[in-house]
Amino acid sequence: MSAHSYYIADAFTRQPFSGAQIGVFPETRGLDDLQMLKLAGELNLPQTIFLQQAGKEADYRARIFNPRREMNFAAQAIVAAGYVLEKTAGVAADSPNTTLTMATRRGVLPIHFIRENGQLRLVTFSMTTEPVVDLFAPPAEELARFLNLKTAEIETKRFTPRIASCGRPFLIVPLKDSEAVHRARFDFKTWAESTAPATAAQEILLFSPRTHRPEVDFHCRLVGPEIGPREDPPVGAAMPAFCGYLCSHPHIRKGTYVFTVQRGAEGARRSLLNLEMDHKGSDRLNLRIGGEAVVVAEGRIHLP
């Protein structure tokens, strides 16, 4: 029987019991795919990230799972892993700015540790992606029906519904304000009867630029046929596709953009993601994604 240490970190927040709950196994050498999936299922958190020292390829190799499958990418898991490595491996302990590399299914990512007054302040990472955006989307009337909203609450002027993918497609739907984002309720039966399943997107990213909070640029939320009616999953995995979606609109001019995305609400595991994107009008998009996290628990799991 082998024992493996794990940690639980709340990502994209500085407050315990807020943000996204992430399981982190900082050393998993010898675990196979099935064991990782079973461990992720045992923790039953939105995501669990498994790390091991990688050698020449990168400083660490990372595998990310939810309780059902392995994921290509999840920003919140990478940020949570950074905070756990700072705690367990002493990363960034002696320098205000430290960088290491992490090999993921999305390539090798540079992870940046930023400290202030001796404390880890922020973990960010850089990535280059090639988003694919499809202007086809179900009409606003269909979207409103399976989101239990009024048609007028679907934004169709400044932004329009589109499919965006960076390996996994998301149906991205702009709404009039953050209240509509909170109020939306996904209806599986109406969705199944619409044209939405033909898009192959199983996750729907709802967002609004009308957030009523000066420090927040977009309010986002994920719903869909694979998401339970009471779930409010992290949105970090959708952020590369979301950035590609934004750049597909002609009024978003070329340049570097810095913005903040909020998921959740006060008292409901609110998350804040910091994003920076270089929009050069090409197929390639350079992104920097980061945030805070707090380690809230640690334990050991025994495998037969």
Secondary structure, 3 states (H helix, E strand, C coil): CEEEEEEEEEECCCCCCCCEEEEEECCCCCCCHHHHHHHHHHHCCCEEEEEEECCCCCCEEEEEECCCCEECCCHHHHHHHHHHHHHHCCCCCCCCEEEEEEEECCEEEEEEEEEECCEEEEEEEEEEECCEEECCCCCHHHHHHHHCCCHHHECCCCCCCEEEECCCEEEEEEECCHHHHHHCCCCHHHHHCCCHHHHCCCEEEEEECCCCCCCCCEEEEEECCCCCCCCCCCCHHHHHHHHHHHHCCCCCCCEEEEEEEEEEECCEEEEEEEEEEEECCCCCEEEEEEECEEEEEEEEEEEC
